[in-house]
């Protein structure tokens, strides 16, 4: 007879989440190794510890749905269906990269899977998301837009502009705030006036819900209802998810500004470890879960090897695909 956990949860679905969360973490850990090997040009912005929030929301999206992300967008790209090999080629600036090796870590985009792009400018993707959702509405397309941003972005102007525009025009848009407590190296709470993000969203006419962003089951259930409403024309809506990134702001940031013991305490709520415990309780064998983890790291190791062996793009490609018409060498406008 199945135990209580097996009757309550969809074990097969959660195992798929478990594998994807490990794939995201493996990508970022192997990418950090590439950075240490001095093969990444620029900075890496890890999201290690935030995997549940990515997987639980994107699980409800179709390939046609659109996603915008932040400079910590590796997880969203992978969850939306981007190739891990093409992502590593992009991180190393090689041929075969998603953006031809010219975008680099904070600017990964893959229109083929509905990823409109990560963005290195804090909060800029919020107004881009509103624009994308407005286009979807004007064209009467059967899809929605999900826009991820960090808690630091809520203190910048585009947050007000994007939420206001989306609310005025009732756009098919889900705003997802990845609240990891830090705006780069500063505690967001120390720079945020008033009661917080939910009240700001509500004041702009965007209904807001809070969830434990490290609990993939809770995220998935909450996101399911919000996305259902957005598809039904009840958007925009706002999901505030509390989470934590266990690394520094960048791959070279030791995080010395953090209080002693904060990271260790946060690791006790690691989303992958929590899901692993749930699956073991539901009867999934430990060696099966270990095999899923090993598979994820093997995939990313292979992707990294492929990128290391690939050529750099030819110099003539520098001005290709950087504007919608022609080359800026020929015409700038």
Buried (B, 14 or more C-beta within 10 A) or exposed (E): EEEEBBEEBEBEEBBBBBBBBBBBBBBBBBBBBBBEEEBBEBBBBBBBBBBBBBBBBBBBBEEEBBBBBBBBBBBBBBBBBBBBBBBBBBBBBBBBBBBBBBBBBBBBBBEEBBBBBBBBEBBBBBBBBBBBBBEBBEEEEEBBBBBBBBBBBBBBEBBBBBBBBBBEBBBBBBBBBBBBBBBBEEBBEEEBEEEBBBEBBEEBEBBBBBBBBBBBBBBBEBBBEBBEBBBEEEBBBBBBBBBBBBBBBBBEBEBEEBEEEEBEEBEEBBBBEBBBEBBBEBEBEEEEBEEBBEBBBEBBBBBBEBBBEBEEBEEEBEBEEEEEEEBEEEEEE
